[in-house]
């Protein structure tokens, strides 16, 4: 018997988020589910005015009172950041601005001197947490783009489990896909395409797992006819030349952070880091490097 589904798509976190679930549910369920995402967006997205992260950024150099959830989110991010030796850093925003991602005027490659100045502000280890208070260094700025949408999807998956939804899929902008499965529908299939050519690379069957992907294909600045992607390496100050990283995991937030962090690795570093990460997290994945070579791990 064919299973019947219904779906809705709404725009949150600067992305189209689609929830697809059994047609058994009333349409009103979507309001309840999207409200979970909207709550995270309002409270914890660095791009949202008056979110806790926005308040931390606007009061850099001073402690700011936040809620327990903000503390837990930041502690998780810091824990994973420690694995990457500075190639993943949520205080990278000054470098992102320097490259012109938030400017309307003509883009240019920053000078070495400008990159060095921006790098002085990039250091997640300067994030101080005392009880429910958070302080970043003066002039620092946290960017949540690499994890907050995925964290919201984790919250949504928890809400679905609470309601009793056992067959659904959440597609958050194509970069985070969360599968929820039961015996009647044991897996969902995800088509993985090359970020530039749209060539079908492979089909993934995921079951109660998350597929997280990072690429430079859609978000970049064009300078003198060349595209420079938005995933910047805080160590070099330049965008990574890799094409794509895909990670299968059982946690959306971890999957998204890891797919972003591994983007700045060499093929050898990618294999080494995934082996290290797999000791603590259930992850596997692939990288397409700057030569279009696919490296799979494990």
Secondary structure, DSSP 8 states (H G I E B T S, - for coil): ----EEEEEEEETTEEEEEEEETTS-TTHHHHHHHHHHHHHHHH-TTSTTSHHHHHHHTTTS-EE--HHHHHHHHHHHHHHGGGTTSS-TTTHHHHHHTTTT--S------HHHHHHHHTT--GGG-EEETTEEE--TT-----TTTHHHHHHHHHHHHHHHHT--SEEEEETTTEEEEE--SSS--EEEEEE-TTT--EEEEEEESS-EEEEEESSSSEEEETTEEEES-B-TTTSSB----EEEEEES-HHHHHHHHHHGGGS-HHHHHHHHHHHTTTS-EEEEEE-TT--EEEE-
